[in-house]
Amino acid sequence: MIWAKEETLSREEIEQIQTKKLLKLVSYVYEKVEPYRKKMNDAGIKPEDIKVLSDLKKLPFTTKQDFRDNYPFGLFAVDKSELVRIHASSGTTGKPTVVGYTKNDLDMWTECVARIAAAGGATKEDICQICFGYGMFTGALGLHKGLEKVGACIIPSSTGNSEKQIMYMKDYGTSLLVATPSYALRLGEVAIQMGLNPQTDLNIKTALLGSEMLTEAMRTEAKKTYGDKVNITSNYGMSELCGPGVSGECLELNGMHINEDHFICEIIDPNTGEVLPAGEKGELVVTCLSKEALPLIRYRTRDISSLEYAPCKCGRTTARMTNLYGRTDDMLKIRGVNVFPSQIEEVLLRTDEIGPHYEIIVDRKDHSDILTIRVELTPQSMTDDFTELDRIRNKLRSQLRTMLGLDAKIQLESPNTLKRFEGKAKRVTDNRKQNGV
């Protein structure tokens, strides 16, 4: 279902809206936000220098460091008395990233989430179970309000107590699941441990998965769990940009449709900052056109994607961003080779003998990097036959060597050995960083 007419405008109409909003935004931040004014002055740019959409590339980038340097409210364009909501990141690496919303911001955010939810298959007939943590994290309340606008009935179950989550699903007839990809798989695993078949004993028809990257291998694994007919779509956002609702997949599964009347997306070379043409892979940069409390110009997300502008078979004409390839700050450099965890996951999830849970460990010994991957055998593959275990290890090593150009140590574990995650999965341990290497 197409939720709003703005999703079907011509490219010319979209760019007219973006240009009008961009010119207003640049003047607004120059007047209201001192750090932006300083950045523009340092770059020798005044609001009147921005005349057309292509002038966007003249403006300086905004980064996570700008949030840290201006903690908590230094990037806000409104007085605190105008705020109706504050969210923040977890702050695991320092002070949290603080974001705020006016009433108009919340209305815009809710509208954006309604669009991506409808694109992903949500309807007013759905009973929706939200398995994101409620609190300062934007995901739960963002999807909650957007799905309410669609008309769905909400079960705000949050995270944790997975057996009770399954009870809710079964007893209340949950048809739409909101979760991270890894927690969606975990819930299916728990259902099976409870003696249930997720495909026949549960009523999941749609899964809106976000907050962490959904690889095609992970989607395939989720369909194995919940059934081939379940719609499993990915959506994108982050706290700084508003939360979920920047973009989302439709049922054609050919990229995440961007709400272009509210966000301009660019792809840049992460090393040079040069804007790359459509179809080329690089770092996603987002300008928020409609936010009042926390307007952002050219925010460097660190996420790696590419853009496609051809109209979609679903009828939407908005640009699409590919599902993420990874993050520039997630990339591991191992013996001179750039490695993304998603590459390793792709190999692991297409191997029948192992389950979907894994851990990547990087150490350094005698000035050489050592890559270890811990994986769980499936219950069906459990064996004491050392020859068979060696076969599985060597199979994985060979496939990973082909994918990465690196050798890896494979550590096979029994089922249910590795840590499970209710929120974002943390699968990489880089001991080189911990040891100051």
C-alpha positions as a LaTeX table, in Angstrom:
\begin{tabular}{lrrr}
\hline
Residue & $x$ (\AA) & $y$ (\AA) & $z$ (\AA) \\
\hline
Met1 & 0.00 & 0.00 & 0.00 \\
Ile2 & 1.23 & 3.50 & $-0.88$ \\
Trp3 & 0.53 & 5.73 & 2.12 \\
Ala4 & 1.14 & 9.28 & 0.80 \\
Lys5 & 1.07 & 11.07 & $-2.56$ \\
Glu6 & 4.60 & 12.35 & $-1.85$ \\
Glu7 & 5.85 & 8.82 & $-2.52$ \\
Thr8 & 4.74 & 9.00 & $-6.18$ \\
Leu9 & 5.83 & 12.49 & $-7.26$ \\
Ser10 & 7.94 & 13.04 & $-10.36$ \\
Arg11 & 11.68 & 13.59 & $-9.93$ \\
Glu12 & 11.15 & 17.24 & $-10.89$ \\
Glu13 & 8.46 & 17.68 & $-8.23$ \\
Ile14 & 10.59 & 15.99 & $-5.58$ \\
Glu15 & 13.57 & 18.23 & $-6.36$ \\
Gln16 & 11.39 & 21.34 & $-6.29$ \\
Ile17 & 10.26 & 20.45 & $-2.75$ \\
Gln18 & 13.82 & 19.65 & $-1.70$ \\
Thr19 & 15.21 & 22.89 & $-3.12$ \\
Lys20 & 12.59 & 25.04 & $-1.41$ \\
Lys21 & 13.13 & 23.30 & 1.92 \\
Leu22 & 16.93 & 23.34 & 1.62 \\
Leu23 & 17.11 & 27.11 & 1.09 \\
Lys24 & 14.84 & 27.66 & 4.09 \\
Leu25 & 16.87 & 25.18 & 6.18 \\
Val26 & 20.23 & 26.83 & 5.47 \\
Ser27 & 18.96 & 30.25 & 6.51 \\
Tyr28 & 17.30 & 28.72 & 9.59 \\
Val29 & 20.39 & 26.96 & 10.91 \\
Tyr30 & 22.64 & 29.93 & 10.12 \\
Glu31 & 20.40 & 32.13 & 12.23 \\
Lys32 & 19.51 & 29.71 & 15.02 \\
Val33 & 22.48 & 27.33 & 15.52 \\
Glu34 & 25.81 & 28.97 & 16.41 \\
Pro35 & 28.00 & 25.90 & 15.61 \\
Tyr36 & 26.53 & 25.77 & 12.09 \\
Arg37 & 27.01 & 29.50 & 11.64 \\
Lys38 & 30.66 & 29.13 & 12.65 \\
Lys39 & 31.20 & 26.17 & 10.31 \\
Met40 & 29.68 & 28.06 & 7.38 \\
Asn41 & 31.66 & 31.19 & 8.16 \\
Asp42 & 34.88 & 29.19 & 8.40 \\
Ala43 & 34.08 & 27.68 & 4.99 \\
Gly44 & 33.34 & 31.13 & 3.55 \\
Ile45 & 29.70 & 30.28 & 2.85 \\
Lys46 & 26.62 & 32.43 & 3.47 \\
Pro47 & 22.99 & 31.29 & 3.13 \\
Glu48 & 22.60 & 33.35 & $-0.03$ \\
Asp49 & 25.33 & 31.24 & $-1.69$ \\
Ile50 & 22.98 & 28.26 & $-1.69$ \\
Lys51 & 20.66 & 28.78 & $-4.66$ \\
Val52 & 20.05 & 25.35 & $-6.22$ \\
Leu53 & 19.98 & 21.75 & $-5.02$ \\
Ser54 & 23.45 & 21.01 & $-6.36$ \\
Asp55 & 24.85 & 23.71 & $-4.06$ \\
Leu56 & 24.30 & 21.32 & $-1.15$ \\
Lys57 & 27.79 & 19.90 & $-1.73$ \\
Lys58 & 29.28 & 23.30 & $-0.83$ \\
Leu59 & 28.06 & 22.99 & 2.75 \\
Pro60 & 30.27 & 21.45 & 5.46 \\
Phe61 & 29.53 & 18.02 & 6.91 \\
Thr62 & 28.07 & 17.39 & 10.36 \\
Thr63 & 29.53 & 14.50 & 12.34 \\
Lys64 & 29.04 & 12.63 & 15.59 \\
Gln65 & 31.88 & 14.73 & 17.00 \\
Asp66 & 29.72 & 17.85 & 16.58 \\
Phe67 & 27.18 & 16.28 & 18.94 \\
Arg68 & 29.91 & 15.50 & 21.46 \\
Asp69 & 31.41 & 18.98 & 21.23 \\
Asn70 & 28.02 & 20.63 & 21.75 \\
Tyr71 & 26.52 & 18.25 & 24.32 \\
Pro72 & 23.71 & 18.32 & 25.28 \\
Phe73 & 21.72 & 21.03 & 23.49 \\
Gly74 & 24.26 & 23.08 & 21.53 \\
Leu75 & 23.00 & 21.94 & 18.10 \\
Phe76 & 19.36 & 22.65 & 18.91 \\
Ala77 & 17.58 & 25.43 & 17.03 \\
Val78 & 14.76 & 25.93 & 19.54 \\
Asp79 & 14.50 & 26.77 & 23.22 \\
Lys80 & 13.95 & 23.84 & 25.57 \\
Ser81 & 10.48 & 25.19 & 26.29 \\
Glu82 & 9.48 & 24.23 & 22.74 \\
Leu83 & 10.55 & 20.60 & 23.12 \\
Val84 & 7.93 & 17.91 & 23.72 \\
Arg85 & 10.27 & 14.88 & 23.67 \\
Ile86 & 13.96 & 14.11 & 24.27 \\
His87 & 15.70 & 10.90 & 23.22 \\
Ala88 & 19.35 & 9.92 & 23.43 \\
Ser89 & 21.75 & 7.22 & 22.33 \\
Ser90 & 23.16 & 4.77 & 24.85 \\
Gly91 & 26.39 & 6.70 & 25.21 \\
Thr92 & 28.49 & 3.54 & 25.41 \\
Thr93 & 31.57 & 5.35 & 24.10 \\
Gly94 & 31.10 & 8.58 & 26.05 \\
Lys95 & 28.35 & 11.14 & 26.48 \\
Pro96 & 25.10 & 10.12 & 24.76 \\
Thr97 & 23.94 & 11.77 & 21.55 \\
Val98 & 20.95 & 13.88 & 22.59 \\
Val99 & 18.08 & 14.54 & 20.19 \\
Gly100 & 14.88 & 16.52 & 20.70 \\
Tyr101 & 11.52 & 17.05 & 19.03 \\
Thr102 & 8.93 & 19.78 & 18.75 \\
Lys103 & 5.28 & 18.88 & 18.24 \\
Asn104 & 5.74 & 19.35 & 14.48 \\
Asp105 & 8.82 & 17.13 & 14.56 \\
Leu106 & 6.85 & 14.31 & 16.18 \\
Asp107 & 4.07 & 14.65 & 13.61 \\
Met108 & 6.60 & 14.50 & 10.75 \\
Trp109 & 8.38 & 11.52 & 12.31 \\
Thr110 & 5.11 & 9.62 & 12.78 \\
Glu111 & 4.12 & 10.28 & 9.17 \\
Cys112 & 7.48 & 9.00 & 7.89 \\
Val113 & 7.22 & 5.80 & 9.93 \\
Ala114 & 3.64 & 5.24 & 8.74 \\
Arg115 & 4.87 & 5.38 & 5.16 \\
Ile116 & 7.67 & 2.85 & 5.60 \\
Ala117 & 5.44 & 0.58 & 7.70 \\
Ala118 & 2.77 & 0.57 & 4.99 \\
Ala119 & 5.43 & $-0.06$ & 2.35 \\
Gly120 & 6.61 & $-3.07$ & 4.35 \\
Gly121 & 3.13 & $-4.58$ & 4.49 \\
Ala122 & 1.59 & $-3.14$ & 7.67 \\
Thr123 & $-2.17$ & $-2.57$ & 7.67 \\
Lys124 & $-4.85$ & $-1.50$ & 10.14 \\
Glu125 & $-5.76$ & $-5.19$ & 10.49 \\
Asp126 & $-2.42$ & $-6.05$ & 12.09 \\
Ile127 & $-1.71$ & $-6.89$ & 15.71 \\
Cys128 & 1.79 & $-5.57$ & 16.10 \\
Gln129 & 4.26 & $-6.71$ & 18.76 \\
Ile130 & 7.10 & $-4.23$ & 19.28 \\
Cys131 & 10.18 & $-6.00$ & 20.63 \\
Phe132 & 12.40 & $-2.94$ & 20.80 \\
Gly133 & 13.40 & $-1.56$ & 24.19 \\
Tyr134 & 11.20 & 1.33 & 25.26 \\
Gly135 & 13.05 & 4.29 & 26.74 \\
Met136 & 15.63 & 6.73 & 25.39 \\
Phe137 & 16.14 & 4.56 & 22.28 \\
Thr138 & 14.09 & 6.00 & 19.39 \\
Gly139 & 13.14 & 2.70 & 17.75 \\
Ala140 & 10.29 & 1.54 & 19.97 \\
Leu141 & 8.30 & 4.75 & 20.27 \\
Gly142 & 9.03 & 5.66 & 16.65 \\
Leu143 & 7.54 & 2.44 & 15.27 \\
His144 & 4.81 & 2.52 & 17.93 \\
Lys145 & 3.43 & 5.91 & 16.86 \\
Gly146 & 3.81 & 5.23 & 13.13 \\
Leu147 & 2.03 & 1.89 & 13.32 \\
Glu148 & $-0.72$ & 3.42 & 15.44 \\
Lys149 & $-1.20$ & 5.98 & 12.66 \\
Val150 & $-1.56$ & 3.12 & 10.16 \\
Gly151 & $-4.25$ & 1.78 & 12.50 \\
Ala152 & $-2.51$ & $-1.34$ & 13.79 \\
Cys153 & $-3.15$ & $-2.63$ & 17.30 \\
Ile154 & 0.07 & $-2.34$ & 19.34 \\
Ile155 & 1.49 & $-4.78$ & 21.88 \\
Pro156 & 4.32 & $-2.76$ & 23.53 \\
Ser157 & 6.12 & $-5.83$ & 24.82 \\
Ser158 & 9.63 & $-4.29$ & 24.72 \\
Thr159 & 12.59 & $-6.69$ & 24.99 \\
Gly160 & 13.47 & $-9.52$ & 27.32 \\
Asn161 & 11.64 & $-12.54$ & 28.74 \\
Ser162 & 11.52 & $-14.24$ & 25.36 \\
Glu163 & 9.21 & $-17.05$ & 26.52 \\
Lys164 & 6.61 & $-14.47$ & 27.54 \\
Gln165 & 7.08 & $-12.77$ & 24.16 \\
Ile166 & 6.19 & $-16.07$ & 22.50 \\
Met167 & 3.17 & $-16.42$ & 24.79 \\
Tyr168 & 1.95 & $-12.97$ & 23.69 \\
Met169 & 2.47 & $-13.90$ & 20.05 \\
Lys170 & 0.52 & $-17.11$ & 20.36 \\
Asp171 & $-2.29$ & $-15.94$ & 22.66 \\
Tyr172 & $-2.87$ & $-12.50$ & 21.10 \\
Gly173 & $-2.40$ & $-13.58$ & 17.47 \\
Thr174 & 0.51 & $-11.24$ & 16.70 \\
Ser175 & 0.67 & $-10.78$ & 12.94 \\
Leu176 & 3.39 & $-8.12$ & 12.69 \\
Leu177 & 6.73 & $-8.30$ & 14.50 \\
Val178 & 9.02 & $-5.32$ & 15.11 \\
Ala179 & 12.51 & $-6.34$ & 16.23 \\
Thr180 & 16.16 & $-6.42$ & 15.32 \\
Pro181 & 16.99 & $-9.18$ & 12.82 \\
Ser182 & 19.00 & $-11.05$ & 15.45 \\
Tyr183 & 16.20 & $-10.90$ & 18.05 \\
Ala184 & 13.63 & $-12.04$ & 15.49 \\
Leu185 & 15.77 & $-15.14$ & 14.95 \\
Arg186 & 16.18 & $-15.57$ & 18.70 \\
Leu187 & 12.41 & $-15.51$ & 19.23 \\
Gly188 & 11.97 & $-18.20$ & 16.60 \\
Glu189 & 14.64 & $-20.26$ & 18.34 \\
Val190 & 12.87 & $-19.88$ & 21.70 \\
Ala191 & 9.53 & $-20.85$ & 20.16 \\
Ile192 & 11.07 & $-24.08$ & 18.86 \\
Gln193 & 12.61 & $-24.78$ & 22.30 \\
Met194 & 9.11 & $-24.36$ & 23.74 \\
Gly195 & 7.86 & $-27.09$ & 21.43 \\
Leu196 & 6.19 & $-24.73$ & 18.94 \\
Asn197 & 6.50 & $-24.47$ & 15.19 \\
Pro198 & 6.79 & $-20.73$ & 14.35 \\
Gln199 & 5.33 & $-21.37$ & 10.90 \\
Thr200 & 2.14 & $-23.06$ & 12.10 \\
Asp201 & 1.71 & $-22.19$ & 15.78 \\
Leu202 & 2.35 & $-18.46$ & 15.38 \\
Asn203 & 0.56 & $-15.97$ & 13.12 \\
Ile204 & 3.46 & $-13.78$ & 11.97 \\
Lys205 & 2.74 & $-12.44$ & 8.48 \\
Thr206 & 5.01 & $-9.38$ & 8.45 \\
Ala207 & 8.29 & $-8.47$ & 10.13 \\
Leu208 & 9.58 & $-4.90$ & 10.13 \\
Leu209 & 13.22 & $-5.35$ & 11.08 \\
Gly210 & 15.61 & $-2.53$ & 11.92 \\
Ser211 & 18.20 & $-1.07$ & 14.28 \\
Glu212 & 20.85 & $-3.37$ & 12.84 \\
Met213 & 21.77 & $-4.46$ & 9.35 \\
Leu214 & 19.54 & $-7.04$ & 7.65 \\
Thr215 & 21.68 & $-9.04$ & 5.24 \\
Glu216 & 20.10 & $-11.21$ & 2.57 \\
Ala217 & 21.52 & $-14.23$ & 4.36 \\
Met218 & 19.78 & $-13.12$ & 7.56 \\
Arg219 & 16.50 & $-12.59$ & 5.68 \\
Thr220 & 16.78 & $-16.09$ & 4.25 \\
Glu221 & 17.38 & $-17.49$ & 7.74 \\
Ala222 & 14.33 & $-15.61$ & 9.08 \\
Lys223 & 12.16 & $-17.04$ & 6.30 \\
Lys224 & 13.37 & $-20.52$ & 7.19 \\
Thr225 & 12.12 & $-19.82$ & 10.71 \\
Tyr226 & 8.81 & $-18.05$ & 10.07 \\
Gly227 & 7.92 & $-19.31$ & 6.59 \\
Asp228 & 8.49 & $-18.29$ & 2.98 \\
Lys229 & 5.24 & $-16.34$ & 2.81 \\
Val230 & 6.15 & $-13.93$ & 5.63 \\
Asn231 & 7.01 & $-10.41$ & 4.45 \\
Ile232 & 10.39 & $-9.53$ & 5.96 \\
Thr233 & 11.53 & $-5.98$ & 5.24 \\
Ser234 & 14.28 & $-3.71$ & 6.46 \\
Asn235 & 13.91 & $-0.07$ & 7.46 \\
Tyr236 & 16.49 & 2.59 & 8.20 \\
Gly237 & 17.00 & 5.50 & 10.53 \\
Met238 & 19.08 & 6.67 & 13.45 \\
Ser239 & 18.47 & 8.89 & 16.45 \\
Glu240 & 20.30 & 11.87 & 14.98 \\
Leu241 & 18.11 & 11.86 & 11.86 \\
Cys242 & 14.84 & 11.46 & 13.83 \\
Gly243 & 14.84 & 7.72 & 14.50 \\
Pro244 & 13.34 & 5.06 & 12.21 \\
Gly245 & 11.47 & 6.43 & 9.21 \\
Val246 & 14.20 & 7.76 & 6.94 \\
Ser247 & 13.66 & 4.89 & 4.50 \\
Gly248 & 12.21 & 1.41 & 4.25 \\
Glu249 & 11.78 & $-1.50$ & 1.87 \\
Cys250 & 8.58 & $-2.16$ & $-0.01$ \\
Leu251 & 7.47 & $-5.70$ & $-0.82$ \\
Glu252 & 9.46 & $-5.65$ & $-4.08$ \\
Leu253 & 12.62 & $-5.84$ & $-1.91$ \\
Asn254 & 14.79 & $-3.78$ & $-4.24$ \\
Gly255 & 16.05 & $-1.13$ & $-1.85$ \\
Met256 & 14.75 & 1.13 & 0.90 \\
His257 & 12.52 & 3.98 & $-0.31$ \\
Ile258 & 13.67 & 7.34 & 1.07 \\
Asn259 & 11.15 & 9.88 & 2.34 \\
Glu260 & 12.68 & 12.45 & 0.02 \\
Asp261 & 10.40 & 15.32 & 0.91 \\
His262 & 11.98 & 15.20 & 4.38 \\
Phe263 & 15.49 & 13.86 & 3.74 \\
Ile264 & 18.15 & 14.39 & 1.08 \\
Cys265 & 20.58 & 11.49 & 0.79 \\
Glu266 & 24.02 & 11.63 & $-0.77$ \\
Ile267 & 26.73 & 9.01 & $-1.18$ \\
Ile268 & 30.29 & 10.21 & $-0.68$ \\
Asp269 & 33.76 & 8.76 & $-0.85$ \\
Pro270 & 34.47 & 8.34 & 2.89 \\
Asn271 & 38.10 & 9.31 & 2.40 \\
Thr272 & 37.78 & 12.37 & 0.17 \\
Gly273 & 34.24 & 13.58 & 0.87 \\
Glu274 & 33.56 & 13.69 & $-2.87$ \\
Val275 & 29.92 & 13.09 & $-3.86$ \\
Leu276 & 29.61 & 9.86 & $-5.85$ \\
Pro277 & 27.17 & 9.21 & $-8.72$ \\
Ala278 & 24.07 & 7.02 & $-8.43$ \\
Gly279 & 24.84 & 3.33 & $-8.12$ \\
Glu280 & 28.29 & 3.75 & $-6.58$ \\
Lys281 & 28.92 & 2.45 & $-3.09$ \\
Gly282 & 30.11 & 4.82 & $-0.38$ \\
Glu283 & 29.19 & 6.54 & 2.88 \\
Leu284 & 25.61 & 7.72 & 3.31 \\
Val285 & 25.20 & 11.42 & 4.13 \\
Val286 & 21.75 & 12.73 & 5.11 \\
Thr287 & 20.31 & 16.24 & 5.29 \\
Cys288 & 17.14 & 16.57 & 7.38 \\
Leu289 & 14.89 & 19.06 & 5.63 \\
Ser290 & 11.93 & 19.29 & 7.99 \\
Lys291 & 13.20 & 19.11 & 11.57 \\
Glu292 & 12.66 & 22.14 & 13.78 \\
Ala293 & 14.39 & 21.23 & 17.04 \\
Leu294 & 17.50 & 19.54 & 15.66 \\
Pro295 & 18.04 & 20.38 & 11.99 \\
Leu296 & 20.97 & 18.56 & 10.43 \\
Ile297 & 22.89 & 19.39 & 7.28 \\
Arg298 & 24.98 & 16.70 & 5.57 \\
Tyr299 & 25.23 & 14.34 & 8.53 \\
Arg300 & 27.84 & 11.63 & 7.99 \\
Thr301 & 26.13 & 8.42 & 9.07 \\
Arg302 & 29.18 & 6.13 & 8.62 \\
Asp303 & 26.80 & 3.64 & 6.98 \\
Ile304 & 27.79 & 2.24 & 3.59 \\
Ser305 & 25.13 & 2.16 & 0.88 \\
Ser306 & 24.36 & 3.32 & $-2.67$ \\
Leu307 & 21.43 & 5.14 & $-4.30$ \\
Glu308 & 19.05 & 4.19 & $-7.10$ \\
Tyr309 & 16.67 & 6.71 & $-8.71$ \\
Ala310 & 14.70 & 4.58 & $-11.22$ \\
Pro311 & 11.00 & 4.22 & $-10.30$ \\
Cys312 & 10.10 & 1.03 & $-8.46$ \\
Lys313 & 7.62 & $-1.61$ & $-9.62$ \\
Cys314 & 5.57 & $-0.87$ & $-6.50$ \\
Gly315 & 4.61 & 2.53 & $-7.96$ \\
Arg316 & 6.83 & 4.66 & $-5.74$ \\
Thr317 & 9.11 & 7.12 & $-7.50$ \\
Thr318 & 11.30 & 8.07 & $-4.54$ \\
Ala319 & 15.00 & 7.29 & $-4.57$ \\
Arg320 & 16.06 & 4.05 & $-2.90$ \\
Met321 & 19.11 & 3.26 & $-0.82$ \\
Thr322 & 20.47 & $-0.26$ & $-0.91$ \\
Asn323 & 20.39 & $-2.28$ & 2.27 \\
Leu324 & 23.54 & $-1.47$ & 4.18 \\
Tyr325 & 26.82 & $-3.11$ & 3.32 \\
Gly326 & 28.24 & $-2.23$ & 6.73 \\
Arg327 & 29.65 & 0.76 & 8.56 \\
Thr328 & 32.95 & 2.48 & 7.97 \\
Asp329 & 33.66 & 2.21 & 11.70 \\
Asp330 & 32.72 & $-1.52$ & 11.74 \\
Met331 & 35.29 & $-2.40$ & 9.12 \\
Leu332 & 38.11 & $-4.58$ & 10.39 \\
Lys333 & 41.58 & $-4.38$ & 8.85 \\
Ile334 & 43.08 & $-7.85$ & 9.23 \\
Arg335 & 46.53 & $-8.53$ & 7.82 \\
Gly336 & 46.04 & $-5.58$ & 5.45 \\
Val337 & 42.64 & $-6.77$ & 4.18 \\
Asn338 & 39.44 & $-4.78$ & 4.73 \\
Val339 & 36.82 & $-7.09$ & 6.25 \\
Phe340 & 33.18 & $-6.33$ & 7.04 \\
Pro341 & 31.32 & $-8.58$ & 9.51 \\
Ser342 & 28.48 & $-8.81$ & 6.98 \\
Gln343 & 30.80 & $-10.69$ & 4.59 \\
Ile344 & 31.52 & $-13.29$ & 7.25 \\
Glu345 & 27.83 & $-13.53$ & 8.15 \\
Glu346 & 26.91 & $-14.19$ & 4.53 \\
Val347 & 29.19 & $-17.25$ & 4.44 \\
Leu348 & 28.08 & $-18.55$ & 7.83 \\
Leu349 & 24.36 & $-18.27$ & 7.20 \\
Arg350 & 24.48 & $-20.22$ & 3.97 \\
Thr351 & 26.21 & $-23.17$ & 5.70 \\
Asp352 & 23.62 & $-25.81$ & 6.62 \\
Glu353 & 25.56 & $-27.37$ & 9.48 \\
Ile354 & 25.73 & $-24.24$ & 11.65 \\
Gly355 & 23.18 & $-21.96$ & 13.27 \\
Pro356 & 22.72 & $-18.19$ & 12.82 \\
His357 & 24.64 & $-17.11$ & 15.94 \\
Tyr358 & 28.35 & $-16.33$ & 15.78 \\
Glu359 & 31.18 & $-14.33$ & 17.33 \\
Ile360 & 34.16 & $-12.77$ & 15.55 \\
Ile361 & 37.35 & $-12.39$ & 17.59 \\
Val362 & 40.48 & $-10.62$ & 16.37 \\
Asp363 & 43.76 & $-10.95$ & 18.26 \\
Arg364 & 47.36 & $-10.11$ & 17.51 \\
Lys365 & 50.27 & $-12.40$ & 18.29 \\
Asp366 & 53.89 & $-11.93$ & 17.24 \\
His367 & 52.86 & $-8.90$ & 15.14 \\
Ser368 & 50.35 & $-10.96$ & 13.15 \\
Asp369 & 46.54 & $-10.68$ & 13.21 \\
Ile370 & 44.58 & $-13.80$ & 14.13 \\
Leu371 & 40.94 & $-14.10$ & 13.07 \\
Thr372 & 38.82 & $-16.55$ & 15.08 \\
Ile373 & 35.16 & $-17.22$ & 14.35 \\
Arg374 & 33.03 & $-19.04$ & 16.90 \\
Val375 & 29.92 & $-20.70$ & 15.49 \\
Glu376 & 27.29 & $-23.07$ & 16.81 \\
Leu377 & 26.50 & $-26.40$ & 15.26 \\
Thr378 & 22.82 & $-27.01$ & 14.61 \\
Pro379 & 21.23 & $-29.70$ & 16.81 \\
Gln380 & 21.06 & $-31.95$ & 13.73 \\
Ser381 & 24.80 & $-31.53$ & 13.11 \\
Met382 & 25.96 & $-32.33$ & 16.65 \\
Thr383 & 28.42 & $-35.20$ & 16.53 \\
Asp384 & 31.44 & $-36.70$ & 18.26 \\
Asp385 & 32.88 & $-37.74$ & 14.93 \\
Phe386 & 36.13 & $-35.77$ & 14.66 \\
Thr387 & 36.34 & $-36.45$ & 10.93 \\
Glu388 & 32.92 & $-34.85$ & 10.39 \\
Leu389 & 33.80 & $-31.88$ & 12.62 \\
Asp390 & 37.02 & $-31.34$ & 10.64 \\
Arg391 & 35.01 & $-31.48$ & 7.42 \\
Ile392 & 32.71 & $-28.68$ & 8.66 \\
Arg393 & 35.66 & $-26.57$ & 9.85 \\
Asn394 & 37.54 & $-26.97$ & 6.59 \\
Lys395 & 34.42 & $-26.22$ & 4.57 \\
Leu396 & 33.93 & $-22.94$ & 6.43 \\
Arg397 & 37.62 & $-22.03$ & 6.23 \\
Ser398 & 37.61 & $-22.60$ & 2.48 \\
Gln399 & 34.46 & $-20.54$ & 1.91 \\
Leu400 & 35.74 & $-17.69$ & 4.09 \\
Arg401 & 39.11 & $-17.74$ & 2.34 \\
Thr402 & 37.30 & $-17.37$ & $-0.98$ \\
Met403 & 35.16 & $-14.49$ & 0.33 \\
Leu404 & 37.82 & $-12.61$ & 2.32 \\
Gly405 & 41.16 & $-13.71$ & 0.95 \\
Leu406 & 42.10 & $-14.58$ & 4.54 \\
Asp407 & 42.50 & $-17.71$ & 6.60 \\
Ala408 & 40.42 & $-17.95$ & 9.78 \\
Lys409 & 40.37 & $-20.24$ & 12.77 \\
Ile410 & 36.93 & $-21.89$ & 13.13 \\
Gln411 & 35.76 & $-22.77$ & 16.63 \\
Leu412 & 32.71 & $-25.05$ & 16.63 \\
Glu413 & 30.41 & $-24.79$ & 19.66 \\
Ser414 & 27.40 & $-26.72$ & 20.89 \\
Pro415 & 23.91 & $-25.28$ & 20.26 \\
Asn416 & 22.83 & $-22.46$ & 22.62 \\
Thr417 & 26.42 & $-21.74$ & 23.68 \\
Leu418 & 26.96 & $-18.24$ & 22.29 \\
Lys419 & 25.41 & $-15.10$ & 23.72 \\
Arg420 & 21.97 & $-14.03$ & 22.46 \\
Phe421 & 20.96 & $-10.39$ & 21.97 \\
Glu422 & 17.62 & $-8.67$ & 22.54 \\
Gly423 & 18.78 & $-5.35$ & 21.09 \\
Lys424 & 21.57 & $-4.69$ & 18.63 \\
Ala425 & 23.82 & $-7.70$ & 18.30 \\
Lys426 & 27.47 & $-7.21$ & 19.31 \\
Arg427 & 29.29 & $-9.95$ & 17.48 \\
Val428 & 32.82 & $-8.53$ & 17.14 \\
Thr429 & 35.53 & $-8.54$ & 19.80 \\
Asp430 & 38.70 & $-6.81$ & 18.62 \\
Asn431 & 41.29 & $-7.50$ & 21.29 \\
Arg432 & 43.83 & $-5.43$ & 19.37 \\
Lys433 & 41.94 & $-2.28$ & 20.41 \\
Gln434 & 41.61 & $-3.42$ & 24.00 \\
Asn435 & 45.35 & $-4.04$ & 24.10 \\
Gly436 & 46.11 & $-0.68$ & 22.55 \\
Val437 & 47.39 & $-2.18$ & 19.30 \\
\hline
\end{tabular}
